[in-house]
Amino acid sequence: MAPKRAPQCPSCRRAVLLREENPCFPFCSDRCKAIDLGRWLGGEYRIPVVNAEDDDGGAGSWSDQRNGSAPPEAPLTDA
């Protein structure tokens, strides 16, 4: 079994103390915590979104799979 590595701060990549010893976890400091928040608020981090009109007819969008309906381009069949 490989030895466990210490967690790293997502902002500066320094080693971070565990949650019990570090109130800023998973960050190493309040400064790194504020830098990360600023990146979120400034739009530097983005969550990719697939639009329904961009769908190439593959497996369907998440909402199609969730509610059980077929994508509009797929023929409906009796099962």
N, C-alpha and C positions, 0 to 999 in steps of 0.2 A: 504494500500500500504506500502511495506517495505521501510525503510529509505535507501537512496542511500549510498553506500560504496565508500570511496575514492579509486581511482585506485592504484594498487600496481606496483612497479618496477619489471619487469620480472627477473632481476638478483638477487636482495637482498630482495625483497618482502616488502620493506618499503613503506609507503604512498607517493604518488607522487602528486605534484601540477599539475593543469590542464595546457593544452597547452599554454594558454594566459600568464601564469605566469612562465612557465618552458620551456626554449629553448631545454632541453634534453628530453622532453616528447617522449615516454612513460617511459623513464628511470628517475631515481632521480638525476643522475649526469653524467658528462663526463666519469668518471671512470667506472660506470656500463655499459654505452654505449660501451666503449672499450672492456670490458670483454665479452659482448654479441657478438660483432664482432669477437673477438678472438675465441669464441666457434664455430661460423659459419665457419670461415676460417680453424679451426683445425679439422673440420669434426665431432664435437660432436653432432650437429643437423643434422638429415638426414630426407629427405622426402621419405616415402616408395613408391616403384615402383613395380607394378605387371608386370612381363614379360609375353608376349603372350604364350610362351612355358610352363609357369607355370599354365596357365588357365585351370581349371578343366571342362570346357565346360558349365559353369553356364550361366550368362547373356551375355557373350562375353566381349571383352575388350572395352575400351573407344573408340578407333579408329573404331572398328566395329560398335558401336552404332552411332557414329558421322556421318559416311559416308553412313549408311544404309545397308551395306553389311552384310551378315550372316557370322558367324565364319566358318572356313573350315570344321569342323566336322558336322555342321548342314546341313540337306538336304534342298535344295532350293525348294520352292513350289510356285505355281501361286496363287496369292490372288485376 
